[in-house]
Amino acid sequence: MTPTMTLAAAAGHVEGTKAGPAAGHAPGIEPRLAVDRPLDLVAERERGTYGSPACPDVIAELEAAGLRGRGGAGFPAHIKWRGVAEADGPRVVVANGEEGEPSSYKDRWLLTHRPHLVLDGLLLAARTVGADRAVVYLSHPETETAVRAAIAELGRTAGVRLEVHAVAPTYVAGEETAVCRSISGGPALPTARPPRVGEKGVDGLPTLVSNAETLAHAAWIARHGASAYRAHGTTESPGTTLVTLSGACARPGVYEVPYGLTVAELFELAGGFTSAPAGFLMGGWFGGLLGPSHAATVCTYEAVRAAGSGLGCAAITALDAGRDPIAVAAEVSAWYAAESAQQCGVCVKGTASIRDAFASIDAGTATARDRDNLARWGQTLPGRGACSFLDGAATWARTVPAEFPEHIEPSEAGTGDAGNSDTEGETP
């Protein structure tokens, strides 16, 4: 598996698959409506897009709906909206469509095929929080073309200036401080917090950075209400979400599903597994690697967290039968080391150390120290550095030994004492 293989698999099938919701669900994004070409403004208006909110207090409705951000962290949307709405002076809103998470394709699909849904949510956010500037932040040429065409169709928007800001695709470019830094004219690299972007973001102004899918859901909730949204999903993980399914999957692609289905049920919607899965890459790559028994894990924020992983952007890759989990971990950890922004010493050293440990295990030259260091780094590295990038690498250090212990045993030639004085491999 190369670092781009899972994304390429999804991208190659997403437009051709008849992606759609679970039976009985009345969806809001409906991937199967726009398989061949984007829905134009006329078709979107016929479906209620750009309709007036039916609720007097949009932020309160988002809170009642329990909408969480779809960018990966799952942070309650209403808290971010309210924080910017209560800020003083000019404000900015940003639709974040920079999808750097490997194997995730849902934001790219949404901006390419239903850009008006994102613009609808973006304009709603601008008017709700009192911003007069709204920016669509994206990376890929096809998304930029579709969004610019949709803005041209829409024409002038009273009181809000719509802009498009394109950036080269990298993992860290989608982090919200990097988003604001890039729009302000700097590099698309994270900055230290505080201040948070809701306090000081684009050009130093309070800024709401919201994932593209989050905005599409917000617009639907504003028109149909929190109760209609909560009619799907679970009590703690309400509503629907876009999932990107790839790997050992009959019909890889983007699907809108209610929270609460198991991993196996998600893949059944996509035609089932093409082989008995050897494991699951969760949350893109940010949620690490879970063993094959997790086909029974329920896809809610709470259940996936309890499994030691994270739902993140809801991209799940099923490993083909026979795939070596350590070889996969070695390749992914090498990608993390290469993709680091190189701004924080702990991230540079931490990702490189995790890479080297997995490479040694994969090569059969590992020592007991490599195994013990992985376990320690999985616990001590999360939360360090300017952004959460290192957390993703640490998740691999934590999940792979826990889920595949039989593959982690040190070689007979490398069973040295993990407590010797050699400093190589110590905690970064």
Salt bridges, closest charged atoms under 4 A:
GLU15 OE2 - HIS113 NE2 3.65
GLU30 OE1 - ARG47 NH2 2.52
GLU44 OE1 - ARG114 NH2 2.67
GLU63 OE2 - HIS78 NE2 3.74
GLU63 OE1 - ARG82 NH2 3.50
ASP107 OD1 - LYS106 NZ 3.07
ASP120 OD2 - ARG223 NH1 2.43
GLU142 OE2 - ARG108 NE 2.63
GLU144 OE2 - ARG148 NE 2.99
GLU153 OE1 - HIS116 NE2 2.88
GLU163 OE2 - ARG133 NE 2.83
GLU163 OE2 - ARG161 NH2 2.95
GLU175 OE2 - ARG193 NH2 3.59
GLU176 OE1 - LYS80 NZ 3.39
GLU176 OE2 - ARG193 NH1 3.55
ASP203 OD2 - ARG133 NH1 3.03
GLU213 OE2 - ARG70 NE 3.54
GLU213 OE1 - LYS106 NZ 3.04
GLU213 OE2 - HIS217 NE2 2.83
GLU302 OE2 - ARG68 NH2 2.63
ASP356 OD1 - ARG355 NE 2.91
ASP372 OD1 - ARG371 NE 3.17
GLU403 OE2 - HIS294 NE2 3.25
GLU406 OE2 - HIS407 NE2 3.47
GLU409 OE1 - ARG371 NH1 3.86
ASP422 OD2 - ARG369 NH1 3.81
GLU426 OE1 - ARG376 NH2 3.88
